[in-house]
Each structure stands twice: as C-alpha cells, then as structure tokens.
C-alpha cells in the first residue's frame, strides 16, 4: 500500500498551496524586476479567468492570492465529502478555478497555480464531471494568456477541442460507472455463490454421512443380524437336542453361522459386495443362499430362473441378492409359511425378483417397526429399481423387485 493511501486530501491541498506559493514568489520576482510588484496587470482575456479578472481591476494580486489561499483551506474537508456533498464540491471547485484565472490575468506567473485545477478535478469532482473540470482548467489557462484578438481562436479551441473532450469524458465516466456497478454486482454474486457452495458442501457431507450410516445399518441388518438370529436358533435347538449327534450338528451349524457373520461384517465395513457373489453369478449365489435358508428354516422352497442370465453390474447383483436374503429372512421370522417360491427373471431391459410365501400375511399399509421393508425398498431404489409388496392377512405375501438390467463388462462363466 502506498503512503499516499488515506492521505489524499492532505496531499492535494498541499500541492495546491505549493503551486500558489511558487506562483506568488514568481509574481513578486517579476514585479520586483519591472518595478510593479503590486501592479494591477493588463490582462484582457475573454474567458472565465478574464471575466473574473475584470472584477479585480485595480486590486493588487496579493489580495486575490490571499483569497485563493483562504478558499483552499476547506479542500481536505470537502475531499472526504465529495460523494455526499457533490453540489457544494462542484461550486467550490468552480470558484477556485475562477480565482486562479483572475490571478493569472493579474500576473502570468499564476498560470502555474491554475494547473492545480487538474489534480483537484480528478480528486474531488464526480466521475462524469472530471473531464469537464480538466477541460475548464485548460480553457482558463488558454484564455488568460490569449491576446485581445484571439476571440476566434478561442471559439475554435472550445468548439473543436473542449466540447469533444467533455462529451468523451462524460461517456467514459458513464461507462466506468456502469462497469463499476457491474463489478460490484459480480462481487456480490460471487460472495453469494461462495456462501451457497459452502452450504451445499456441508449438506453433501451430511448426506454422505447419512448414506454411509444407512448403508452400514442395512448391511448389518442383512448379514450379522440375520446370522445372529439363526445362530441363536441353532444354539436353542442344540440345547433341546435329545442325542449327542443332533446336538453336535446344531453346534457345528452355529459355528458356521458365526464365522460367516464375522466375514460378512468385515466385508460390509469395507463396502465390498457379498461374499456369495465373489466367485459366481447371481443365479448360483441366490440358489445357494436359498438352499441354505430352506435347510435352516425348515420351509419348502422352490427356486426358478427364467430368461437368459447375464452378468449385471456389481451394485445391481448385490442389491438383488440382499433383497432376496431379507425377503426370505422375513418369511422365516414372521410368516409361519410352509411353502415359498423364489423366481429370478431376466428380460432385455429388466431383472425381476419375486419371493412368494403362503404364510400369515400382513397389512402393507400399516407402519412397520423394523428396518427390513424400508431397507429392501432403498436397495432397489439405489440401483434405479422399484419394490412392491402385496399381502393380506391370511393370504400370504409377495415381494416383487424390478431393477434395470445394467450389464457388467465381465461375463458369467
């Protein structure tokens, strides 16, 4: 930052006083050299300076010089109020230029003081009047030095130079104001966008946290919770077993469920696809899972695959596998069914999964306390699919999922 920043009002006032002082010294020196140090001058300019100079006829130049010095005193005060007291600033500037012109008429040495009008015009006048002030100062300089027969020349200067300069200055200042307002609007818009971007990032972060929590909750519900329920059932059956062989079989089954639950939990934390889908396609994985479920639940299950199986995107196969797993788990826990059918159908654009049972059924419109139904719906939606549940008390239940057949680059073996 320059040392001038914040001190402009004092710098401009000091500059004007310095020019006035130098001009006064030069005028006194010229007067001393000619013997007319306090003469009245002979200027007869026809411009603004000359007109005002006529009012000072017969008055020695120190008097208007003192008036100019007094008139410069409010410059620092006016400089700070140039945006709020524009009319006062303009009037002060015009009278100051007139005083400078009068002094220039009294003595050519004060032409130097007239030049103070240039920086003062730039520093104090409104943007659209800066060029007009500069032009006025130039005209005063010219007219105060012109001879009696220079009227036509002065008109030519005013018409050919001054008027175009004022018009050009007005246009340039107007464009400057327009661009300044545009920059201010852009700056405000950028600040608003930055604030909006911060809010969006915060919302995205929170949404990501909620999505991850929901994913982990769904994975735990579909894997660890189901295995724990089955494990408890096997331990209860082992406790009631009348023979050691039967008891040992239930305990072995419980140990297998515990190992599988631990493995699936680790995979869920690492956001990996179900282990059953690692080395085989969806139909085989669903078939193995359904067979294991039927054996553990003691429910007759019929599995049917229609259409031509194709390798689907990993997210699609994982979603369908989890939906089938949860639907069968609900049958075992709530339906009291004796028969269940699972159908996996492949079409050109859609893969359909239907799980039907002949259990007690329920009212789908009633709010559910558990996570299972909402979890299945969300898994289907996460891959662009839908899930419908049809059930009536005493009439069994049908869970129907439909998802887009998004292919995978890898093919089934």
Secondary structure, DSSP 8 states (H G I E B T S, - for coil): --TTTT-HHHHHHHHHHHHHHHHHHHHHHHHHHHT-TT--------SHHHHHHHHTTTS-HHHHHHHHHHHHTTHHHHHTTTTT-HHHHHHHHHHHHHHHHHHHHH-GGGHHHHTHHHHHHHHHS-GGGHHHHHHHHHHHHHHHH--TT-HHHHHHHIIIIIHHHHHHHHHHHHHHHHHHHHHHHHHHHHHHHHHHHHHHHHHHHHHHHHHHHHHHHHHHIIIIIHHHHHHHHHHHHHHH-SSHHHHHHHHHHHHHHHHHHHHHHHHHHTT---GGGTSS-HHHHHHHHHHHHHHHHT-EEEEEEES----B-HHHHHHHHHHHHHHHHHIIIII--SEEEEEEEE-SSEEEEEEEE-S----TTS--SSSHHHHHHHHHHHTT-EEEEEE-TTS-EEEEEEEE--B-SS---
